[in-house]
């Protein structure tokens, strides 16, 4: 089953502010989907994204 996180949850998970998440969304830098005007983040995709970007 796909685990979806809210913007607040992903910010906590990544140890960043919500403002940082909004910046990443604006740049299309983080995998996310908008559901009924609210952002949702697939935890597996966030983990992959984090792994890919940890080398930079």
C-alpha angles and dihedrals in degrees: 000000000000114000111216122195131200123235090261092050094049091048090053092044091053094040093237135115125267087245089061091051090051089052091051090049092051090054092045087238100132128054110249143143129213113229117183092339092310127105119241126189126205106225094214091053091047090052091050091046091049092050093048093048098042091081093058 
